[in-house]
Amino acid sequence: MSHSTKVNECPKCSSTELGKGQHSGHSVMSPINKLGFGSIIEYIICTECGFIIEGYVKKPERFKDTY
């Protein structure tokens, strides 16, 4: 399941050359006040100018009941 919106071009430089990336190592988003594992943060990135267009967690269900 994809959690991203449909992005076709960079809002900063108008390039259509986009890619996906994620933090490496232990860089995960963790729930507040809830034990357990967090989720990897994935990004849609412009491969021309480097602008991060969108970021989202891969497993949003892990954050239920934390607000």
ABEGO torsion letter per residue (X at the ends): XBABBBBABBAAAGBABBBBBBBBEABBBBBBGBBEBBBBBBBBBBAAAGBBABBBBABAAAABGAX
